[in-house]
Amino acid sequence: MIVFFALLIFLPSVAPSGLSQAEMDSVISADRISPNLISNGNVVNLPYLVLQKISISLFGLSLLSIKLPSIIIGVFAAFFIVLLLNRWFKSDVAIVGSILTTLSTAFLFLAGHGTPVIMYVFWLAVILWLGSKIVGNDHTHPMLVISFVLCLALSMYTPQLIYVSVGIGIAALAHPHLRFALKQLKLYQLIISILVFVLAIFPLAAGCFLNHEVIKDLLFMDNFSFGAFIENISVAFAPFFSFSLAYDSIYLAPLFGLATIVLVIFGILASMGRLFTSRNTVISLLTIFAIVVSGFNQDVAISIIIPIAVLSTAGLESVIEKWHSLFPENPYAHFIGTTPVVIVVVTIIVSGLLHFVYGYRYTPRVAKNFSNDITIIQNHLDGGTIILIDPDDENYNFYKLLEDYNSYTVLTTLPERIDAPVAVLGRPYQDDKLELKEIITSPKTRNSDRLYIYEKVAVKETEQKGDE
């Protein structure tokens, strides 16, 4: 876990080295968070966007500040995945399974991607762990129940996770064991839990009431049509298990290596005989949720990380137990049999890390979806510089935020009076007042000339006369 935390800290400088369109859109949404957010209907993904706005307000608009909320949430998500696997597996197997999950390409990408997509994995891990602590426990601590209800309410701010909350509510009323668990709650616990749920869900409910478009955002994706349902599922999962083709996507292909898939298959086979245990039932339903609901919103597909984490750990456990059962009384055979497993695990981790670091840098169809313009601007321009951006640039609103957080002046045309250095993003600029001083390039885009830095002609002539 120490290695994982260290990797998370350095994620912005490792890979992917840039911002995707979704990250820029997330920053714009975070900047719009204001006291009147309920009346504006700006409540979708509210918990994450509040964290992102705080991060940007404290540290300015930068690669780190944009990704920092995902890094922090990724740490907590990893922590709860470790706790969850420890609830369902022996400690030694759970630790190895946790390492395989948290150091996988899929999880590292989510933890370094500055969008609310990380919340799918985080909320599911937290809810499953809290649920496993509550169900079957005759002496549940009141804080566990309150925390479960609070997380359930806050998770509903993430699009499509409302389906999970509704499913849990139906299961609690229909399943005899869950009904029994509810009856075990004391009256004051039930009242407090209801109050916490109502207070936590109030901004979302009010936003839905005042702006009906919020309901559509919570249930479906933008421009959703039922005719594209199957196609959405296909597109969502295409990069996850493609071993021969890289897709034009922010996700590397494959996100899960062949060895991990083999462990998942072993896990499925090992679970067949215990299909109706609580663990296997939950994972089966969660897999169905990830597949079906990704037809409404392709981002939901990434929640398959939780079932894969559990099934790959189950597969690892079955391999170890099968070998030990062949030589139950021979410790030397146990050791010899464990050694190949360790080698396989290390190979999976190392290959996954290399795939993550180099894939996002050198896979053209993926790398081109990330722009490092903001890093170029901050590395080569001082505060107060005038930055000219084409008004038709789809990211103009994003770069305009540099005025609020980084003391740059972002314009679409050159002002009459020039009292500061001038830089133009993405294109040359013709003006008699300016002379090209430097061109900053980027290896990530086909148009590699990203930043044109100019100096004022009049200032240069005055300096020359002074030297004479």
C-alpha positions in Angstrom: 0.0 0.0 0.0 2.9 2.3 0.6 4.0 1.9 -3.0 0.4 2.6 -4.1 0.2 5.8 -2.1 3.5 7.0 -3.4 2.3 6.3 -7.0 -0.9 8.3 -6.4 1.2 11.3 -5.2 3.2 11.3 -8.3 0.4 10.4 -10.7 0.1 13.8 -12.4 3.8 13.6 -13.4 3.6 10.0 -14.5 0.7 9.4 -16.9 -1.3 10.5 -18.6 0.7 13.7 -19.0 -2.2 16.0 -19.9 -5.8 16.8 -19.5 -8.7 15.1 -21.3 -11.8 17.0 -22.6 -13.8 15.4 -19.8 -11.4 16.9 -17.2 -11.7 20.4 -18.7 -15.5 20.1 -18.7 -15.3 19.0 -15.0 -13.3 22.0 -14.1 -15.9 24.3 -15.8 -18.7 22.6 -13.9 -16.7 22.9 -10.6 -16.2 26.6 -11.2 -19.9 27.1 -11.5 -20.6 25.8 -8.0 -22.2 28.8 -6.2 -24.6 29.4 -3.3 -27.5 29.3 -5.8 -26.5 26.0 -7.2 -29.9 24.4 -6.2 -31.9 26.8 -8.3 -29.5 26.5 -11.2 -29.7 22.7 -11.1 -26.0 22.4 -10.7 -26.2 19.5 -8.2 -25.1 16.5 -10.3 -21.7 15.2 -9.0 -21.8 17.9 -6.3 -19.6 16.2 -3.7 -16.7 15.7 -6.2 -17.1 19.1 -7.9 -17.0 20.9 -4.5 -13.7 19.2 -3.7 -12.4 20.1 -7.1 -13.4 23.8 -6.7 -11.7 23.9 -3.3 -8.5 22.4 -4.8 -8.4 24.8 -7.7 -9.1 27.8 -5.4 -6.3 26.8 -3.1 -3.6 25.8 -5.6 -4.6 27.6 -8.8 -5.6 26.0 -12.1 -2.9 23.4 -12.7 -2.5 19.7 -13.6 -2.1 18.8 -9.9 -5.0 20.8 -8.5 -7.4 19.4 -11.2 -6.4 15.8 -10.4 -5.9 16.2 -6.7 -9.6 15.3 -5.7 -9.3 12.1 -7.7 -6.0 11.3 -6.1 -7.5 11.8 -2.6 -10.7 9.9 -3.3 -8.6 7.1 -5.0 -6.6 6.7 -1.7 -9.8 6.2 0.2 -11.3 4.0 -2.5 -8.2 1.8 -2.3 -8.5 1.7 1.5 -12.1 0.5 1.4 -11.3 -2.1 -1.3 -8.7 -3.5 1.0 -11.2 -3.6 3.9 -13.9 -5.2 1.6 -11.6 -8.0 0.4 -10.5 -8.6 4.0 -14.2 -9.2 4.9 -14.6 -11.8 2.2 -11.2 -13.5 2.0 -8.3 -14.6 4.2 -6.0 -11.8 5.0 -3.0 -13.0 3.0 -5.1 -13.6 -0.2 -7.0 -10.3 0.4 -3.8 -8.3 0.6 -2.5 -9.8 -2.7 -5.9 -9.2 -4.4 -5.9 -5.6 -3.1 -2.5 -5.0 -4.6 -3.6 -6.5 -8.0 -6.6 -4.1 -8.0 -5.1 -0.9 -6.7 -2.0 -1.1 -8.9 -3.9 -2.1 -12.0 -4.0 0.2 -15.1 -7.7 0.8 -14.6 -7.6 1.9 -11.0 -4.4 4.0 -11.4 -6.0 5.8 -14.3 -9.2 6.6 -12.4 -7.1 7.8 -9.4 -5.3 10.3 -11.7 -8.1 11.4 -13.9 -9.7 14.7 -12.7 -13.3 13.8 -13.3 -16.1 12.4 -11.1 -15.8 8.9 -12.7 -13.7 7.8 -9.7 -16.8 8.1 -7.6 -18.4 5.0 -9.1 -15.7 2.8 -7.6 -15.4 4.8 -4.4 -19.1 4.7 -3.5 -19.6 1.1 -4.4 -16.6 0.0 -2.3 -17.7 2.0 0.7 -21.4 0.9 0.5 -20.4 -2.8 0.0 -18.0 -2.7 3.0 -20.4 -0.9 5.3 -23.2 -3.2 4.2 -21.1 -6.3 4.9 -20.4 -4.9 8.4 -24.0 -4.3 9.2 -25.7 -7.4 7.8 -25.4 -10.4 10.0 -24.0 -8.4 12.9 -26.2 -8.5 16.0 -24.4 -5.6 17.7 -24.0 -3.1 14.9 -22.4 0.2 16.0 -24.9 3.1 15.4 -22.2 5.1 13.5 -22.0 2.3 10.9 -25.7 2.5 10.2 -25.6 6.3 10.0 -22.5 6.2 7.8 -24.2 3.6 5.5 -27.2 5.8 5.1 -25.2 9.0 4.5 -23.0 7.3 1.8 -26.1 5.9 0.2 -27.6 9.4 0.0 -24.4 11.1 -1.2 -23.8 8.4 -3.8 -27.1 9.4 -5.5 -25.5 12.7 -6.6 -23.4 10.5 -9.0 -25.4 9.8 -12.2 -27.0 6.3 -12.4 -26.0 5.3 -8.8 -29.6 6.1 -7.9 -30.3 2.7 -9.4 -28.0 1.1 -6.7 -29.9 2.9 -3.9 -33.2 1.9 -5.3 -32.0 -1.7 -5.6 -30.7 -1.8 -2.0 -34.1 -0.4 -0.8 -36.1 -3.0 -2.7 -33.7 -5.8 -1.4 -34.0 -4.5 2.2 -37.8 -4.9 2.0 -37.9 -8.1 0.0 -35.0 -10.2 1.5 -35.8 -11.9 4.9 -32.3 -11.5 6.2 -32.1 -7.9 5.3 -35.6 -7.3 6.9 -34.4 -9.0 10.0 -31.3 -6.7 10.0 -33.6 -3.7 9.8 -35.7 -4.9 12.7 -32.6 -5.1 14.8 -32.1 -1.4 14.6 -33.2 0.6 17.6 -35.8 3.3 17.1 -33.4 6.2 17.7 -31.0 4.7 15.1 -33.8 4.6 12.6 -34.9 8.1 13.3 -31.4 9.6 13.1 -30.7 7.6 9.9 -33.8 9.0 8.2 -32.9 12.5 9.3 -29.4 12.2 7.9 -30.7 10.8 4.7 -33.2 13.6 4.2 -30.7 16.3 5.0 -28.0 14.8 2.7 -30.4 14.3 -0.2 -32.2 17.7 0.2 -30.0 19.7 -2.3 -30.4 17.0 -4.9 -34.2 16.6 -4.4 -34.6 20.4 -4.5 -32.5 20.6 -7.6 -34.6 18.0 -9.3 -37.8 19.7 -8.3 -36.7 23.2 -9.6 -34.9 21.9 -12.7 -36.3 18.7 -14.3 -33.3 18.2 -16.5 -31.4 17.1 -13.4 -33.5 14.0 -13.3 -32.5 13.0 -16.8 -28.9 13.6 -16.0 -29.2 11.3 -13.0 -30.9 8.5 -14.9 -29.3 8.7 -18.4 -26.5 10.2 -20.3 -26.7 13.3 -22.6 -28.5 12.7 -25.8 -29.5 9.2 -24.7 -31.7 7.2 -27.0 -33.0 3.7 -26.4 -32.1 2.8 -29.9 -28.4 3.2 -29.0 -28.6 1.2 -25.8 -26.8 -1.9 -27.1 -24.3 0.1 -28.9 -23.5 2.1 -25.8 -22.7 -1.1 -23.9 -20.5 -2.3 -26.8 -18.6 1.0 -27.0 -18.2 1.3 -23.2 -16.6 -2.1 -22.8 -14.7 -2.3 -26.1 -11.4 -0.9 -24.7 -11.5 -2.9 -21.5 -10.7 -6.3 -22.9 -9.2 -5.6 -26.3 -5.8 -7.3 -26.6 -5.1 -6.5 -30.2 -6.6 -3.1 -31.0 -6.1 0.4 -29.4 -9.3 2.4 -29.4 -9.7 6.2 -29.8 -10.5 6.6 -26.1 -9.2 7.9 -22.8 -8.9 4.2 -21.7 -6.0 2.0 -22.7 -6.7 -1.3 -24.3 -6.7 -3.6 -22.5 -7.4 -2.1 -19.1 -7.3 -5.5 -17.6 -4.4 -7.8 -18.6 -4.7 -11.4 -19.8 -3.4 -12.8 -16.6 -6.0 -10.9 -14.6 -8.8 -12.2 -16.9 -7.6 -15.8 -16.3 -7.8 -15.2 -12.6 -11.3 -13.8 -13.0 -12.3 -17.0 -15.0 -10.9 -19.1 -12.2 -12.8 -17.0 -9.7 -16.1 -17.5 -11.6 -15.5 -21.3 -11.8 -14.7 -21.4 -8.0 -17.9 -19.4 -7.2 -20.2 -21.5 -9.3 -20.7 -24.0 -6.4 -21.5 -21.2 -4.0 -23.6 -19.0 -6.3 -26.1 -18.0 -3.7 -23.8 -16.9 -0.9 -24.1 -13.2 -0.1 -20.7 -12.3 -1.6 -21.4 -14.0 -5.0 -25.0 -12.7 -5.1 -23.8 -9.1 -4.6 -21.0 -9.4 -7.2 -23.4 -11.0 -9.7 -25.9 -8.1 -9.3 -23.1 -5.5 -9.4 -21.8 -7.1 -12.7 -25.3 -7.0 -14.2 -25.6 -3.3 -13.0 -22.3 -2.3 -14.7 -23.2 -4.0 -18.0 -26.9 -2.9 -18.2 -26.6 0.6 -16.9 -23.6 1.3 -19.1 -26.2 1.3 -21.8 -27.6 4.5 -20.2 -24.2 6.0 -19.5 -20.9 4.6 -20.8 -19.0 5.9 -17.7 -20.7 3.4 -15.5 -18.8 0.6 -17.2 -15.7 1.4 -15.1 -17.6 0.2 -12.0 -16.8 -3.3 -13.2 -13.5 -2.8 -11.3 -15.2 -3.9 -8.1 -16.5 -7.3 -9.4 -13.1 -7.9 -11.2 -11.3 -7.2 -7.9 -13.4 -9.7 -6.0 -13.4 -12.4 -8.7 -9.7 -12.2 -9.4 -9.1 -12.5 -5.6 -11.4 -15.5 -5.6 -9.5 -17.0 -8.5 -6.2 -16.5 -6.7 -7.6 -18.1 -3.6 -8.9 -21.1 -5.5 -5.5 -21.7 -7.2 -3.7 -21.6 -3.8 -6.3 -23.8 -2.1 -6.2 -26.3 -5.0 -2.5 -26.7 -4.7 -2.5 -26.9 -0.9 -5.2 -29.6 -1.1 -2.9 -31.8 -3.2 -0.3 -31.8 -0.4 -2.2 -31.0 2.8 0.6 -32.1 5.1 3.7 -31.1 3.2 4.9 -27.5 4.0 7.7 -27.7 1.4 5.1 -28.4 -1.3 3.1 -25.4 -0.1 6.1 -23.2 -0.4 7.1 -24.5 -3.8 3.5 -24.1 -5.1 3.3 -20.6 -3.7 6.5 -19.4 -5.5 5.0 -19.5 -9.0 1.9 -17.7 -7.8 4.2 -14.9 -6.4 6.0 -14.7 -9.7 2.7 -14.4 -11.6 1.5 -11.7 -9.2 4.7 -9.7 -9.5 4.6 -10.1 -13.3 1.0 -8.8 -13.4 1.8 -5.8 -11.3 5.0 -4.8 -13.1 3.5 -5.3 -16.6 0.4 -3.3 -15.6 2.5 -0.4 -14.3 4.6 -0.4 -17.5 1.5 -0.6 -19.6 0.0 2.4 -17.7 3.1 4.6 -17.8 4.2 4.0 -21.4 0.7 3.3 -22.9 -0.6 6.7 -22.1 2.6 8.3 -23.6 3.2 6.3 -26.7 -0.2 4.9 -27.8 -1.2 7.5 -30.4 -5.0 6.8 -30.4 -5.1 7.3 -26.7 -2.3 9.9 -26.1 -3.9 12.4 -28.5 -7.0 12.6 -26.2 -4.9 14.4 -23.6 -3.6 18.0 -23.9 -0.6 19.4 -22.0 -1.3 23.0 -23.1 -1.9 24.1 -19.5 1.5 22.8 -18.4 3.2 24.5 -21.3 1.5 27.8 -20.4 2.5 27.6 -16.7 6.1 26.5 -17.5 6.8 29.3 -20.1 4.6 32.3 -19.2 4.8 34.6 -16.2 1.7 35.9 -14.4 0.1 38.9 -16.1 0.9 37.6 -19.6 -1.8 38.2 -22.2 -2.9 34.9 -23.8 -4.8 35.0 -27.0 -7.2 32.1 -27.8 -9.4 31.5 -30.8 -13.0 32.3 -29.7 -14.1 29.2 -31.6 -11.8 27.0 -29.5 -14.1 24.5 -27.7 -12.0 24.9 -24.5 -12.1 28.7 -24.4 -14.2 28.7 -21.3 -11.7 26.5 -19.6 -8.7 28.7 -20.4 -10.7 31.7 -19.4 -10.5 30.4 -15.9 -6.8 31.2 -15.9 -7.8 34.8 -15.3 -9.5 33.9 -12.0 -7.0 31.4 -10.6 -3.6 32.1 -12.2 -3.4 35.9 -12.9 -3.2 35.6 -16.7 -5.3 37.8 -19.1 -7.2 35.6 -21.6 -8.5 37.4 -24.6 -9.7 36.6 -28.1 -8.2 39.7 -29.8 -5.2 41.9 -29.1 -6.1 45.0 -27.1 -5.2 48.5 -28.4 -2.7 49.0 -25.6 -0.2 46.3 -24.8 1.5 46.5 -21.4 2.3 42.9 -20.9 3.9 40.0 -22.8 1.7 38.3 -25.4 1.3 34.6 -26.2 -1.0 32.9 -28.7 -2.3 29.4 -28.1 -2.4 26.9 -31.0 -1.9 29.3 -34.0 0.3 32.1 -35.2 -0.9 35.7 -34.9 -0.2 38.5 -37.4 0.1 42.0 -36.1 2.5 44.9 -36.8 2.8 45.6 -33.1 4.3 42.1 -32.3 7.4 40.2 -33.3 7.6 36.4 -32.8 10.1 35.6 -30.1 9.7 31.8 -29.5 7.6 28.8 -30.4 6.8 26.2 -27.8 6.0 22.7 -29.2 4.3 19.6 -27.8 4.9 16.0 -28.9 1.3 15.1 -28.0 -0.5 16.7 -30.9 -0.5 16.6 -34.6 -0.3 20.4 -34.6 2.9 20.4 -32.5 3.3 24.2 -32.4 1.2 24.9 -29.3 2.4 28.3 -27.9 3.6 31.3 -29.9 5.3 33.9 -27.7 5.6 37.5 -29.0 7.3 40.7 -27.9 6.2 44.2 -28.6 8.1 45.8 -31.5 8.0 49.3 -30.1 9.6 48.1 -26.8 12.4 46.4 -28.7 13.2 49.6 -30.8 13.4 51.8 -27.7 15.8 49.4 -26.0 18.1 49.5 -29.1 18.2 53.3 -29.2 19.0 53.3 -25.5 21.9 50.9 -26.1 23.3 53.2 -28.8 
